[in-house]
Amino acid sequence: MARKCSCSVDIIMVRHGESEWNLKNLFCGWYDADLSESGVQEARTAGEALKKAGFKFDIAYTSVLKRAQNTLLNILDVQGQTDLPIVKTWRLNERHYGALTGLDKLATVEKYGEEQVAIWRRSFDVPPPPMEENHQYYDAITKNPSLLENGPSPDEFPKTESLKLTIERTLPFWNDIVIPKLRAKTRILIVAHGNSLRGIVKHLERISDQDITTYNLPTGIPFKYSLDPNMRPSAPLEYLGEPDVVQAAIDKVANQTKKK
Ligand SMILES: O=C(OP(=O)(O)O)[C@H](O)COP(=O)(O)O
């Protein structure tokens, strides 16, 4: 009888809980907004879901931005692995939202129209206009100590990013760091952002440039991939949450640019 092979390996990813700027409905990108009160609660609920499902990890990866880092710390606090090694990388940062950083999403729709904002927000390869030095948040971003310590080199530092550009700097992390660890059966938790994770999901599920434009990830709900020996998922991502709760959280993100 042929031996059954448990060759698949799981990886868990989470978009951080609601941030103060998600709550205010502002484009955030590389601005270092912290979690809102509900964001902290979402993170703790994510920790409970992981604990209930019995997940244990060997290492966690997160971005250099505090909304992702604090989500991770809250998850680990609840799930019981506060001593887990944590690696921070700018390659998991949210996409840089360029000149849109700090703008209200609905006010931006009113000024530029729904179609233009949809292109900036969800098109695959059209970046928002670049952030110039006179931008209100230029110094807050370029002088953020966390970004100076663990960020990109000055020549890699973006002024804006499309999803395509975001994927181009996230994939080296996936291919060079995550894949070898997964091959060694390391149990990995990644806590990152809406668009850096959309990039990874697009890559794994081979979602087309067109279809990714309507794909949204909810805040604070962990999802799992089981990857085969070729590091390909045999199925779409699986959320650790009730389907109606997941769908409501996805719709909330999709509707951020729609009038109530
Ligand atoms: O910073 C952001 O994402 P994040 O809250 O996942 O870090 C963006 O403002 C998300 O906005 P979007 O969903 O309009 O791309």
The ligand as a MOL file (V3000), in Angstrom:
LIG
                    3D

  0  0  0     0  0            999 V3000
M  V30 BEGIN CTAB
M  V30 COUNTS 15 14 0 0 0
M  V30 BEGIN ATOM
M  V30 1 O -3.0630 51.7820 4.6610 0
M  V30 2 C -3.8920 51.1100 4.1180 0
M  V30 3 O -4.0440 49.7640 4.2910 0
M  V30 4 P -3.8250 49.0050 5.6810 0
M  V30 5 O -4.8690 49.6140 6.5860 0
M  V30 6 O -4.0600 47.5350 5.4220 0
M  V30 7 O -2.4120 49.2650 6.1480 0
M  V30 8 C -4.7340 51.7200 3.1050 0
M  V30 9 O -5.1780 52.9850 3.4870 0
M  V30 10 C -5.7980 50.7400 2.7160 0
M  V30 11 O -6.6130 51.3880 1.8400 0
M  V30 12 P -7.2690 50.7100 0.5670 0
M  V30 13 O -8.1130 49.5380 1.0240 0
M  V30 14 O -8.0910 51.8530 0.0480 0
M  V30 15 O -6.1810 50.2980 -0.3920 0
M  V30 END ATOM
M  V30 BEGIN BOND
M  V30 1 2 1 2
M  V30 2 1 2 3
M  V30 3 1 2 8
M  V30 4 1 3 4
M  V30 5 2 4 5
M  V30 6 1 4 6
M  V30 7 1 4 7
M  V30 8 1 8 9
M  V30 9 1 8 10
M  V30 10 1 10 11
M  V30 11 1 11 12
M  V30 12 2 12 13
M  V30 13 1 12 14
M  V30 14 1 12 15
M  V30 END BOND
M  V30 END CTAB
M  END
